[in-house]
Amino acid sequence: MRLIISLLAAASVCFAQKPAAKPELHGQGADQKVAIDAVAYLTRDEIKAVLGQDPGESIVVVKVTVTPAEGWKLNLIRDDFLLRSDRDGQKSRPLEPTQIAGTSVMVVGSQGGTQGTGMSEERRVPWGVPGVPGGSPTGAPGAGLPMPGQTPNVGSATADTSGASARIEQREAKSNPLLDALKAKVLPEDEFEKPVSGLLYFQMEGKLRPKDIELVYRKAPPRVSLRFVDPKKKK
């Protein structure tokens, strides 16, 4: 009887154990002034586990640890990083937390000519709002990211449009757990003499393969380039 109880207890412990963690995509690079250690999170489930929130589609998160050389003070700026894909040529600079989950939106409208009027409106997180660097991180036109769950509202028109307008609206501040998480974990910007860690957020479309992506630190002379090693692939 005691043997049966012991076996049952051992079995319950085994079933209660957490599954093994998925191996991380790891990369390293260095020059004489800085060393960079990075882990890339490409899937939505991985990113949600790291952030504790779901930032939506087309977001890639990279955790970086930047270590200045001894006696060197590094002026760390997030925009000095670049993520690129060999597969389709995509490039992305880091997004600011407010670009992913901010309260500012861009409202784009069009007004028809004399035969009729029409109006289209789309709410997007704009590039270049106050406190946010201008320009799309991918180099595309500065339309910004669509708000989660938003689609354009388009009215009918009986004539060709002859004018367009755009304005930025500031939404009323409300509780935003995603924005709070993004701000709390983003890589800090400042001058550092000691190692510093944080997250970088990029916009990349489609499915990404670990062997195709490269993280570049563009400030270092020469640039520091990191390739990510897929632990599932044999060396």
N, C-alpha and C positions, 0 to 999 in steps of 0.2 A: 504493500500500500504506500509506504514511504517512497519507494522507488518511482511509482507512478506519479505521485505528487511532485517529486523532484524533476521528472521528465517534463511534466506539464508546465512547471515554473520556468524551466530552461527554454521551452518552446515559446512561451509568452514573451520572454525577454528578447528572443530572436526576432519575433514578428514586430515588436515595439521599436526596434532599432530603425533609425532613419536610413533611407536609401543613400548609396554612395553619391557624393557630389560630382557633378559633371566636370570633367577636366576643363581648365580655362585656356583661352587663346592668349598666349603670352608672347611679348616681344621686348627686345632690349636694344638700346643704341647709346653711343657716347662719343664725345670728342674730348679735347683737353680741358674744356671749361664746364661741361655739363654731362650728366648721365641720366638717361630716361628709361624707366621701367613701365611697361604698359600692359593692360589686360583689356581685350575687346569683348564686348557683349553685343551679339548680332541679332539674337532672336528676341521677340517680344516678351516671352516668358523669362528669359535671363535678365532683361532690363527691368522688368517689373520686380523681380527678386532683389535686384541691387538698389532700386529706388524706393521700393515699397509702394509705388504708384505706377499706373500704366500711362505713358506719355503718348500712346497712339502709334500709328503706322509710320514707316519711313524714318524712324529715329534710330541712330546707332550711338551707343554709349561706350566711351573708352576711359578706364580708370588709369591715371598716370601718376607716377611718383618721380619728381624732378629733384635731382641732387646736384647742387653746384660744386665745382671743384674747391678744394680747401683754399681758403683765403680769397675766394671770388664771390662777389655779391651779384646775384642774378636779378635783373628786372624782368619778372615773369608776366607775360601778357598772353591771354588765351588765344588771341587772334594770330599769334605766331605759329600756331599749329594748323596743319592741313591733313585731311583724310582723303585719300584717292583710291580709285578702283582701276586695276589694269583691265578688267573685263570689258567695261564699256566707257571708260574715260571719265567717270563722274568724279567731281572734286567738291569738297565741302569744308568751309571754315567752321569753327565752333559756333553753335547757336547760343544766344543768351537765354536764361530761364524765361524771361518775359516774352521771347519770341515763340516759345513753345506753349506757354500757359499764362500769358499776360492778360491784362484787362483792356489794353488798347486794341481797337479793331479798325480796319480800313473799309470804308463804305464807298464803293465805286458805282456811279450812276451814269446813264446816257440819256440824252433828251432828243426826241425826234424832230423832224423838220416841219414844214408848213402843212403837210398832208395828214399829219397825225403825230402822236407822241408815244414814246415808249420809255420804260425805265427798267434797268437791271441793277440789282444790288447784291453784293456778296461781302460777307463779313470775313475778314482775314486778319491774322496776326501780322502787322506790317513790319517790314524792315525799315530801320531808320527812325523809329519813334524816339522821343527824348530818352536819353540814357542807353539807347541801343545803337550799335554801330550800323551805318547805312549799307544798303546793298545786300542782295541775296548771297548766302554763303556758298551757293553752287555757281555763282556767276550769272544766274539767269536774271531776267527782268524783275524789278523790285516789287512783285505782287505780294510776296509774303506767304505764310502758311495758312491754309484754310482752318478756320476754327473747328474743333471737334464736333462732328455731327451736323455741320453746316453745309448747305448746298445753295447755289445761287437762286434768288427769287427773280424771275424774269417776267415782265409784263408784255402783252402783245402790242404791236405797233403796225400802223398802216403805211408808214413811210420810212425811208432810210433815215438813219440817225445823223444829226448834224453837229452834235456837241457831246461832250463828256465831262464829268466832274468826279472828283475824288476828295474825300475828307477823312480825317482820323477822329474817331470818337473814343472817349475814355469812359469805359463802363464803370458803374458803381462798384467800389471795392467790396468784395464778399470773401468769405472763407474759401481758400483755394489750396487744398492739401497738395496737389501736384506742384504748384508753383513753390510752395514752402519747401517741399522735398528737393526740388531742383536747385533752389538757392542754397539750401543747407549743405549740399554735397558737391557743388560746383568747385572746380579748381580755383583757388584764390589768386588774385592778382596783387602783386606788391614786390618789394625787393627782399630777397631771401639769401641767407648764407647757410641755411640748414635745409635738409630734405623737406619737401612739401608734397602732399598728395591731394587728389580730388578728381572729380569727374568732368569729362568733356562731352558735349552733346552735338551730334552731327546729323544732317539730313541726307540720307542716301536712299534712292529708290530701288525697288526690286530685291531679289534674293542675292545675298553676298556670300562669296566663298572665301574662307580664311586666306587661301593662298593668293587671292587677288588684291587684298587691301594692304595699304601702306600708310603709316602715320609719319608725317614729316614735321620736324621742328625747324621752321624756316629762319629763325634768328641766328642760329649757330653758324659760324663760318669755318668749314663748310657746313651745309645742312646736315642734321642728324636724321637718318631714315631708319624706321623700325618696320620689320616684317614679322607677321604673327605666325607662330608655329602651331599647327593643328595637332594636338596630342593624340588624336585618333589615327593619324597617319604614321606609318613606319618611316623611320629615318633611313 
